[in-house]
Amino acid sequence: MYFVFTEWPGGQYASPTIAGSRPGALIAGAWAMLVYTGEKKYIENAVAIREAVDKMSDRISKIKGLKVIGDPKAMIVAWRSDEFDVFKLGDALSEWNLGIQQLPPSIHLCVTPRHISEGVIDKFLSDLEDGVKRVKADPSKFKDKAPLYGIAASMPDRSVVKNFVSGVLDAVLDSQ
């Protein structure tokens, strides 16, 4: 049994289990890390992540060509563009391991404790501003890292997308 959801803004979600991307081992690992770091450090990290998200949202909203999606309340900041292919920006910033999304086409960064180290968010924002300039200057130098999302988001019959994603999962599981 597996789960397929193609209407999620994050993309084509297919999971070989009901638990999805949060099976028991990962949940246990998260609990162990919380116990290891303690409540005080957890709260310090949460506050620092929240501050980083606010800083990112503010700076990204000032970059010409980018729009922050929504009002980030947790640790993920997503943005889109009406001026250029935002997926090419994802390629320009591939070293940052950004997440791609559909509906609308966008990319995001999930801020974690590794991002709250001194200067990391400032470096990311500088790289983002530079990436926007490079993509606008010559989009042909960059790849659209999400062709399936772009095609899927434009299909009027969403059942075709679900059938395709299910077929991919069937093929992967059959080869195991």
RODOZA-136477 format. One record per atom (N, C-alpha, C): residue in three letters; x, y, z negated. Coordinates in steps of 0.001 Angstrom, whole numbers, plus 500000, padded with zeros to 6 digits. Last residue first. Layout:
! RODOZA-136477
AlaXYZ...
//
This chain:
! RODOZA-136477
Gln512741496626506760Gln513403496381505471Gln513621494920505207Ser511211497108508927Ser512639496860509160Ser513388496532507873Asp508751497743507940Asp508882496476508650Asp510354496118508842Leu509133500298506966Leu508919499213506004Leu509076497851506656Val509423501697509397Val510489501709508388Val510342500534507434Ala506940501170510633Ala508187500733511272Ala509338500681510268Asp505151502381508812Asp505054500955509119Asp506366500432509703Leu506033505047509056Leu506192504344507786Leu506089502838507976Val505237505496511734Val506653505622511358Val506911504865510053Gly502461505172511461Gly503227504275512316Gly504712504311512007Ser501849507364509818Ser501614506001509318Ser502409504984510135Val502436509392511642Val503231509282510416Val503060507887509804Phe500397508840513577Phe501811508826513935Phe502678508612512702Asn498049509189512066Asn498339507893512680Asn499810507772513057Lys498295511908511406Lys498282510904510348Lys498603509520510910Val498152513026513971Val499351513222513155Val499415512150512076Val495575512307514674Val496687511842515501Val497988511940514700Ser494032513729512904Ser494096512271512729Ser495230511676513559Arg493992516364513735Arg494951516008512687Arg495044514492512470Asp493685517811516591Asp493156516581515999Asp494172516043515006Pro495265520013517292Pro493910520237516806Pro493300519000516143Met498596520668516452Met497666519670516991Met496266519870516430Ser500430522323515258Ser499651522873516367Ser498626521894516933Ala501726520847513364Ala500907521962512889Ala500015522519514000Ala503198519071514973Ala502083518583514156Ala501156519711513729Ile505150520759516069Ile504195520066516939Ile502964519656516133Gly506447521591513717Gly505892522555514652Gly504846521933515557Tyr507242519147512616Tyr506324520012511883Tyr505654521000512827Leu509010518194514577Leu507795517440514271Leu506785518327513549Pro511135520077514488Pro510246520006515657Pro508961519245515385Ala512897521432512549Ala511605520850512204Ala510689520719513410Lys515156522805513149Lys515309521600512345Lys513996520888512065Asp516178524128515941Asp514921524079515200Asp514945522757514455Lys519537525308515849Lys518549524284516180Lys517290524493515349Phe521248528148517212Phe520713527379516097Phe519638526415516558Lys521941529741519292Lys523041529078518578Lys522544528120517498Ser519723531084520159Ser520116529868520894Ser521253529113520213Pro519438533458518741Pro518709532267518280Pro519139530981518978Asp521329535858518021Asp521441534827519057Asp520763533538518590Ala520327537790516217Ala521297538176517240Ala521385537153518365Lys518661536375514492Lys518080537425515330Lys519017537792516490Val520597534750513287Val519509534140514068Val518873535176514988Arg522227536681512004Arg522797535791513024Arg521713535165513896Lys520407537905510209Lys521091538711511233Lys521613537816512356Val519752535677508630Val518700536371509379Val519331537184510510Gly522284535134507498Gly521636534167508384Gly520543534793509225Asp522651537375505856Asp523558537150506984Asp522935536188507995Glu520604536882504004Glu520607538124504782Glu521484537978506021Leu521562534386503027Leu520248534499503669Leu520182535755504543Asp523987535071501842Asp523985534145502978Asp522664534223503747Ser522931536686499793Ser523851537261500774Ser523897536387502031Leu521481534750498414Leu520780535891499010Leu521648536596500051Phe523571533013497569Phe522497532541498442Phe521821533711499152Lys525019534775495925Lys525659534192497116Lys524598533699498089Asp523095535203493933Asp523586536333494721Asp524254535840496009Ile522904532593492940Ile521737533196493603Ile522158534399494436Val525549532324491876Val525034531421492912Val523849532038493654Gly526529533923489756Gly526758534322491129Gly526137533462492216Glu526628531446487347Glu527028532815487659Glu527277533018489156Ser523923529155487855Ser525313529436487498Ser525661530840487984Ile521509528525488817Ile521544529637487860Ile522947529890487319His521557526315490434His521468527626491088His521616528790490111Arg521496524141488763Arg522749524395489499Arg522744525755490186Pro518841524150487747Pro519952524626486911Pro521260524871487671Thr517074525327490733Thr517372524346489688Thr518499524872488811Val514678526332492977Val515730526803492077Val515862525819490922Cys514126525365496098Cys513712524994494749Cys514869525336493817Leu513386527283498829Leu514458526844497946Leu513836526537496595His511881526845502081His511874527195500667His513144526702499973Ile510295527971505111Ile511328527238504397Ile511306527675502938Ser507593527485507473Ser508338528231506464Ser509438527352505893Pro504604527620509189Pro506018527247509286Pro506835528122508341Pro501899527591506722Pro502574528072507916Pro504009527557507983Leu502346524833508043Leu501071525444507637Leu501222526516506556Gln505281523244506660Gln504368523561507760Gln503183524326507186Gln508711523486505613Gln507281523353505381Gln506511523673506642Ile511855522402504332Ile511035522943505414Ile509578522615505157Gly514281523359501918Gly513133522548502288Gly512355523212503408Leu517877523591502245Leu516555524188502078Leu515464523207502493Asn520739523316501804Asn519771522222501664Asn518357522743501362Trp522792525064502248Trp521962525284501061Trp520889524220500874Glu523951524572504672Glu524725524218503472Glu523922524378502182Ser522201525685506572Ser522134524242506283Ser522910523840505031Leu521434528138507560Leu521734528023506125Leu521783526559505677Ala520783527784510172Ala521873528722509872Ala522319528618508417Asp518552526135509843Asp519777525584510415Asp520974526471510087Gly516746528018508838Gly517101526853508025Gly518378526193508519Leu516532529597511067Leu517190530155509881Leu517599529029508940Lys515050527898512580Lys516421528164513010Lys517212528814511881Phe512649528093511256Phe513366526824511171Phe514805526963511666Val511692530564511978Val512245530423510632Val512986529099510463Asp512026532265514776Asp511791530879514359Asp512479530636513021Phe510870535664514141Phe511777534675514716Phe511433533295514174Glu508780537202513078Glu509683537795514067Glu510599536791514759Asp507426536263511006Asp506613536513512193Asp507485537025513338Ser508526533826508698Ser508830534975509545Ser507846535051510692Arg508541532922505202Arg508251532680506608Arg508671533913507390Trp509411531237502120Trp509284532404502982Trp509104531974504427Ala509230530316498669Ala509055529981500085Ala508892531266500880Val510640529193495773Val510373530412496531Val510336530010498002Ile509976527447492824Ile510117527381494272Ile509741528719494897Met509421527419490124Met510814527400490535Met511025527343492040Ala506661529403489566Ala507495528371488941Ala508915528479489494Lys505329531320490952Lys505128531281489498Lys506034530276488798Pro505431533434493710Pro506028532266493051Pro505928532341491530Asp502908534288495420Asp503567534919494276Asp504164533787493452Gly503002533838499010Gly502371533827497694Gly503152534626496666Ile505989533832500642Ile504652533240500652Ile504132533201499219Val507757536617501795Val507596535621500737Val506163535129500787Lys508922537151504989Lys507798537392504082Lys507756536264503066Leu511375538738507080Leu510948537658506187Leu509785538109505322Gly511939541021508506Gly511690539796509258Gly511245538628508393Lys514137542500506305Lys513300542717507491Lys513188541417508281Ile513941541847502968Ile514702541500504166Ile513777541621505365Lys512354542181500784Lys512959543389501342Lys513795543113502594Ser511656539696499913Ser510574540541500430Ser511101541833501052Ile514088538855498884Ile513626538291500159Ile512531539167500755Arg514194540312496440Arg515176540561497518Arg514687540039498866Asp511956539233495021Asp512106540670495242Asp513035540947496422Ser512532536504494998Ser511289537003495600Ser511403538470495946Met514987536486493555Met514902536024494940Met513677536594495639Lys514146537455491047Lys515173538168491800Lys515108537783493280Asp512323535433490326Asp511875536826490452Asp512856537636491297Val514092533251490241Val512957533249491183Val512453534676491395Ala515755534029488129Ala516323533851489471Ala515222533881490531Glu513928533962486015Glu514565535233486376Glu515151535159487787Arg513371531189486006Arg512291532155486237Arg512865533507486677Ile515904530231485315Ile515307529878486609Ile514208530866486963Ala516137531266482721Ala517095531674483758Ala516560531359485161Val514015529899481463Val514014531362481512Val514941531852482626Ala514904527241481765Ala513615527664482323Ala513545529185482465Asn517317527266480320Asn517323527010481760Asn516033527497482413Glu516273527749477743Glu517242528680478341Glu517271528514479858Ile514703525435477440Ile514058526753477468Ile514989527790478084Tyr516755523511477422Tyr515666523427478397Tyr514993524787478552Lys518197524274475179Lys518827524398476500Lys517773524336477604Lys516200523670473196Lys516780525007473318Lys517382525218474712Glu515647520899473496Glu514612521897473758Glu515191523287473995Gly518192518891475142Gly517517519486474001Gly516567520602474398Thr519651517269476823Thr519956518705476779Thr519309519400475587Tyr518580514667476242Tyr520018514928476187Tyr520321516419476034Val515845514969476717Val516297514562475379Val517779514907475210Leu515999515599479432Leu515404516543478492Leu515860516225477065Met517108513247480414Met517852514495480540Met517311515548479574Ala515026511447479860Ala516339511251479235Ala517162512536479296Trp513026512492481558Trp512824512482480108Trp514169512344479384Ala514209511968484017Ala513906513344483635Ala513711513450482122Gly514276509170483924Gly515518509939484015Gly515318511393483601Ala511558508587483924Ala512377508205482765Ala513691508980482756Ile510967509523486488Ile510310510131485321Ile511110509824484062Leu512479507777488004Leu512793509204488025Leu512161509929486843Ala511201505344487378Ala512626505522487075Ala513010506999487067Gly508484505677488322Gly508822505581486902Gly510276505830486570Pro508409508029491088Pro508242506720490464Pro508779506719489025Arg507681510368492757Arg507894510410491302Arg507662509036490659Ser506902510415495322Ser508311510703495070Ser508618510776493576Gly504400507961494843Gly505017508964495701Gly506478509154495376Ala502905506109493562Ala503596507096492727Ala504287508170493548Ile502150504411495597Ile501139505336495074Ile501809506441494261Thr504739504172498106Thr504102503787496844Thr503051504812496458Pro505937505156500360Pro505652503729500327Pro505007503257499025Ser504614508148501688Ser505299507492500579Ser504937506011500552Ala504721511052503514Ala504440509617503581Ala505268508941502505Tyr503790514116504611Tyr504177513374503417Tyr503740511925503551Gln504792516569506551Gln504189515247506715Gln504666514395505536Gly504640519586504546Gly504982518776505710Gly504244517463505757Gly503809521395502657Gly505208520978502646Gly505587520091503800Pro501059521612502887Pro501895522656503482Pro503377522278503547Trp499416518634503815Trp500189519304502779Trp501049520391503418Glu498186517062505641Glu497686518432505503Glu498422519237504444Thr498960514440505639Thr499515515307506678Thr499064516761506568Phe499802511841503688Phe499046513097503606Phe499681514084504586Val499730508497502775Val500088509447503830Val499180510669503699Phe500902505798500852Phe500112507025500867Phe500630507948501972Tyr500543502196500806Tyr501276503446500794Tyr500326504614500986Met500852498828500000Met500000500000500000Met500893501229500000
//
